[in-house]
Amino acid sequence: MMSIAEILKGLSLSVINAGGSTGTHWWASGVNSSLLESVNPATSETITQIRACSADDYEHIVRESIAAFQQWRLVPAPKRGNSSG
């Protein structure tokens, strides 16, 4: 059986992970922000921790998503439909 550390590594996760994403990178600015625990309900073992985002983190994420939308909307619909990501 694989260990939790091996599973996290296979998913490109670590013991502590950022709680927000801009779609191109994960984001949580502060090391002082609270940590949420992901717990295995069968064993009560902590799987990993997620760093909570601050209001400023969410503002950063929203600004990046608006900028991405402003670029994406310029791509013609047929080309967007054929995009692989």
N, C-alpha and C positions, 0 to 999 in steps of 0.2 A: 504494500500500500504506500502511496506517495505521502510525504509529509506536507504539512501546510506550507512550509517554506518553499518546497519544490513546486507546489501548485501555484503559489503566488508568483514565483519566478517565471513559470510557464505562461502566465497571464500578463507578464511585464508589470507586476505589482510588487510593492514592498510592504514592510511592516506598517508604515504610515504612508497614506496616500492623500493627494489633493482631492478636495470635494467638489470642485467645479471644473468645467471644461469649456474652452472656446470652440472646440471642434478640431482645432489644430494642435492644441496642447492643453495639458491639465493645469489648473490654476487654483492656488490658495496662497495668498501673500504672506500671512503671518505665522511664524512659528509659535506665537503666543495664543493663537486661536484654539478653541476647544476641540477635543477629539471625540468623535463618535466611534463606538465599538461595533464591529460586525461580529456576531456571536453565533456559533454553531448551536442550533436549538436542541440537537440530540445529545450534545456533550457539555454544553455551557462553556465550551472553550472559545476564547477570543481568536478569531480568524485573522483580522487585520483592524487597523484604525483608520478613520477618515478624518482629515483636517477640515473643520467647518469653514465655510467662506464668510467673510465679513460683508457688510453692505458695500464697501468700496470694491471688494472682489467681484460682487455681482454687477456693479456698475461697469467695471472693466470688461466683463464677459458680454454684457449687453452692447457696449461700444464696439467690440470686435465683431459681434454678430451683425450689427447694423452695417458696418463697413463691408463685411462679406456679402451681405444681401445686396448692397449697392453695386458691387462688382458682378455678382451672379445674375442680377436682373438685366444686365446688358448683353448677356449671352442669348442668342436667338433660341426660342423654344425647341426647335428640332435638334439643335446641337445639345441643349440641356438634356433632352430625352435620350440621346445617344451616349451621354457621359457615363463613364464607369466609376465616377467618384471624384 
